[in-house]
Amino acid sequence: MDLSAHPRIGSFPVGGGELGKLVFAFDWSSTPLGPIEHWCESLRTAVGIVLLSPVPIVMLWGEDGIMIYNDAYSVFAGGRHPALLGSKVREGWPEVADFNDNVMRVGLAGGTLAYRDHELTLYRHGRPEPVWMNLDYSPVLDEAGRPAGVIAIVVETTERVLAERRERFQARLADGLRELADPLAIKSAAAGLVGDYLDAGRVGYGEIEGEGADTHLLIARDWCAPGIRSIAGRFHMPSYAGTFMGDLAAGRPVVFDDMEQDPRLAGIAAGPAHEALQIRAQIVVPLVKAGRLSAVFFVHAPEPHLWSAEDVGLVCDVAERTWAAVERARAETAFREESRTAETLNRTGAALAAELDLERLVQMVTDAGVDLSGAAFGAFFYNLTDEAGESYMLYTLSGVDRSAFAKFPMPRNTDVFAPTFSGTGTVRSDDIRADARYGRNDPHRGMPKGHLPVCSYLAVPVTSRSGAVIGGLFFGHPHPARFKERHERLMVGLAGQAAIAIDNAQLFRAAQRELEERRRAEEKLRDLNETLERRVADEVAERVRTEEALRQSQKMEAVGQLTGGLAHDFNNLLTGISGSLELLQSRVAQGRVGEIDRYVTAAQGASRRAAALTQRLLAFSRRQTLDPKPTDVNRLIHEMEELIRRTVGPAQEVVVKGAADAWPTLVDPNQLESALLNLCINARDAMPEGGRITIETTNHCLDARDARAHDLAPGAYLSLCVTDTGSGMIPEVVARAFDPFFTTKPLGQGTGLGLSMIYGFVRQTGGHVRIDSEPGAGTTICLYLPRFQGVLVADGAPPERADAPRAGQGETVLIVDDEPSVRMLVTDVLEELGYAAIEAADGAAGLKILQSRVRVDLLVTDVGLPGGMNGRQVADAARVTRPDLKVLFITGYAENALVGNGFLEPGMQVLTKPFVMETLTARIREMIEG
């Protein structure tokens, strides 16, 4: 369209886009401006500037502020365009008439106005909405230089202002939730921040219980504006949200601007309920987790409210962040509770293992049960049997004073108590008063009047090793549903610990009674000694038999204590390993990989302690796999001297006398260090008031006569002697010193295994142990170790840690082990380093491979194998056809005969389980290259 040729325009500036066309087509004669062809030059010029500008500009001409604007301003005007064109500004924007009245007054007086991010509420789309703008107003002069109008530059900043507000809100939300650890506090903080931000009436977080027609919303706490009442409580969801439950279950937010006018709610009965709850407008955001509606985050307004998409998006974001924070807090709380539980169990287990007083022991168990279960009170009832076949004695209480039960009779064998006292199972009830077994017996038909209020109920039998029911642990709480399955498992475990501890305490009491009876018998014997020689002889013989039976009983009891202790130690170690692996799996699933090393370290530490325990057992059985090396005993003593001094304490003087020409000896240095430290500790214990410990080495050449006296083969030996100035031992004690389980220390301070293990180690090395002791003069214990005839090579500096050695081209290792996990681990490590690995589950399968033409550079085999062939037999049979085959025995329980009574043929080595994989790969590389 050629506007310049328009008959009404003449020389009017051309352009202005869509508004330019509208301006030129508008009937201006109906306005105070008059026909466009009669406009003054200043107006025409100003209009041209407005129309050609890309910035939103509106011209307000004359006293009435007749509006002429451009395309950019028409976008800002929204639904008010094109009605605003040619209108009076006070009438065009009636909702801000006062504001524009001031603008016209200042502008026509020649003044200017400027606003930044100024908020006005405008009706651009038929509803009120807050709008933020940068506004600049300047006067427009006519030909006479007088202000004839006002030109306004209008730049909307609503999007930026709201974005900044949202950013500040998100920062406040993050700061508000970061330090909170209580789920309820997190929900409340988030609700309050959203309520303030959206100027809502009520905001809250509710969790879903049940499903289908029995779905309920549980609101623990909500945020309410002044004048709005709280709706915390439990609500039947179908009664309030029946029309939009499907949307919530599908994860779709539900938004109502006016619930009275919304067609979705027409004709339903929930309207009065919403009105009673002061809900006229609302946003409800569902939280669907694992396919289930788990919670909702809601925002209520008491009056109609036009929610923007930004409002809904913000509420959705806050709902998800609140859920994540609540779940984090719950996980951390659960972790802290599990840690506290583990600490309580460990502390209780350690205390029970050391406690022999029955009453203190049972009180500890009862207190621990109340602590772990969260019970209000707990009790242990002892299971006794009277003439009627039933009698239960209250033994300990926790959480309440004993007087609370003083006036009530003991429980009877009713339907409620019978499962516990008969040992048939645990009883756990959310409300024992509603249990069908409750209240069926006279005279009380339930709890006696004045009894402690018991609603939640948990009872666990305590059963002895023999299967007899010792008694029962009972826990109660006045509120319902306090005991969960987890609490039941914990109490069952605690009852097991209690049973072992009670058995041990009863054994101790029995032993004390037996010792007292023995003392009385000895006194009676002395009384009869003077007059009844024959009866004395008979009594002496009987006493010998009794003592032998007692020793056998003590041995059996010690074996029981040992096995019980080992079970306890291994359970602790396995708990450390399995618990660390479970938490490791959990942390990996949660993406919290920063905590992984902590649990890996804990599992490895427990594994190393388990390995040390098995080595002690093997030493005791004299079946440990030794690693004899040429050893300078003087140097070993020198390196241990500081450790020994710290161990025995300042009250003991330690003197070292090492022979200047002491011979080297072939011995396992680690076992010798352990033996020396054990002897020094025994010497310290023999001198409670302090004394002197002398450590001395001497060379000996034993001929046939001397060798027989020491129970040794003739030859050269080095003796390592530890002498104390303590109380010494009588000959009877010396004679039994090496017996397993024999000890002169008080109960609980020694197992009687130390000297027995030293004796086993020295004899396995080819030496002997001798004790010289005199009561009141001290004790000397000497270890005779065979002389090493070769050249002693000094130890070099420890090698630097290097990467695991890689395999050569085609190098193949055959692994024979009946344990699949061992084969799997060794195979994975070897294949990772480039070796070809072949697996066999028993000796016969391994030998079949070795008798084939398959390349095998090294045989790695367990010693004990199923199928009739052990590892040594497989190796010997393989060397018939492969005489140069190299063999590495890996074993956790090595019969000496299986590996040549401790001596191996060339090309054979032994590695003791458990081992570090780095050690295995280094040994394999060394043997293949050697």
Number of C-alpha atoms within 10 A of each C-alpha: 7 7 17 14 12 12 9 15 17 12 13 20 17 17 16 21 13 12 22 23 15 14 19 16 11 14 13 16 12 10 13 15 16 12 14 19 16 12 15 12 12 16 20 18 13 18 23 18 15 27 29 18 14 12 15 21 28 26 27 29 25 18 16 17 26 24 21 25 27 28 22 20 23 20 12 16 20 13 14 17 14 13 10 19 21 23 18 21 25 19 15 19 19 14 15 16 14 11 13 18 16 11 22 26 13 17 23 23 15 17 15 16 14 12 13 13 16 14 16 15 13 17 19 16 11 10 9 13 14 10 19 21 19 16 17 16 23 22 25 22 17 15 11 8 9 13 19 22 27 30 25 23 20 19 19 20 17 17 12 12 16 14 13 12 13 16 12 12 17 16 11 14 21 16 11 15 21 11 9 16 17 16 19 15 15 22 26 19 20 24 28 19 19 22 21 16 13 15 13 21 24 27 29 28 28 23 16 19 17 10 11 9 11 10 15 19 22 19 19 16 19 22 27 20 16 8 9 15 14 17 17 16 12 15 17 15 19 17 15 18 15 15 13 16 18 11 14 19 16 14 18 17 21 16 18 22 18 19 21 18 12 11 9 12 17 12 8 12 12 17 17 13 12 17 13 9 15 20 24 21 24 26 22 24 27 25 25 16 10 7 10 13 19 18 22 26 25 23 25 24 24 19 16 17 16 16 16 12 9 12 16 18 13 16 22 22 14 21 25 16 16 24 21 12 21 21 13 15 18 15 13 14 15 12 13 12 13 13 12 14 17 14 12 16 20 13 12 20 19 12 15 24 19 13 18 20 16 18 13 13 21 24 17 19 28 27 18 21 28 21 18 21 24 16 23 20 23 27 26 25 23 19 21 14 10 8 6 6 8 13 17 20 14 18 16 21 23 22 15 13 10 14 8 12 15 10 11 13 11 12 14 14 15 14 14 19 19 14 18 25 31 18 18 12 14 20 18 19 19 18 17 22 17 11 11 10 14 16 18 13 12 7 9 10 10 15 15 12 9 10 12 16 13 18 19 23 24 26 26 28 29 31 23 18 11 7 9 13 20 21 26 25 28 25 27 26 23 16 15 16 15 20 20 14 9 11 18 18 14 16 27 20 15 22 23 18 19 26 21 18 25 25 18 22 21 15 14 16 15 12 15 12 12 13 13 12 12 15 12 12 14 15 12 12 18 11 12 15 15 9 9 12 11 11 13 17 13 12 18 14 12 12 16 12 12 13 13 12 12 15 14 12 13 15 17 13 15 17 15 13 14 14 12 13 13 15 12 16 15 16 12 16 20 16 15 18 20 14 15 21 17 12 16 21 15 14 16 14 10 9 10 11 13 9 13 17 11 11 20 16 13 16 22 14 15 21 17 14 15 17 16 13 15 17 21 16 15 19 23 20 14 21 18 23 23 22 16 16 14 19 21 19 24 22 11 15 23 13 12 14 17 11 12 18 17 10 14 20 13 11 14 20 15 20 15 15 13 17 14 10 10 18 24 23 25 20 26 18 19 12 20 20 15 12 20 21 20 16 23 22 16 17 28 24 16 20 19 12 10 17 18 18 27 17 24 18 24 17 19 17 12 17 14 12 12 14 15 12 10 16 13 20 17 15 14 20 25 24 26 22 21 24 23 28 19 24 18 21 21 12 13 8 14 17 11 12 21 21 17 19 22 21 19 12 13 8 9 10 9 13 18 19 20 24 22 19 23 25 24 21 27 22 17 20 19 14 23 22 22 15 17 14 20 15 12 12 12 21 22 20 19 20 24 27 25 24 23 19 12 10 8 14 9 9 6 6 6 6 6 6 7 8 8 16 16 15 19 14 9 12 15 22 23 23 25 29 26 19 12 12 10 14 21 13 11 18 20 14 17 21 15 13 15 17 19 20 18 17 20 19 18 24 26 18 14 23 20 12 17 22 14 10 7 10 14 20 19 22 25 25 29 28 27 22 21 14 11 10 17 19 29 23 17 23 27 16 16 21 16 11 12 14 12 13 20 22 29 23 22 24 21 20 17 23 17 16 10 15 21 11 11 17 13 14 11 10 15 18 17 23 19 19 17 16 14 9 14 15 11 20 19 15 17 23 16 11 17 18 9 8
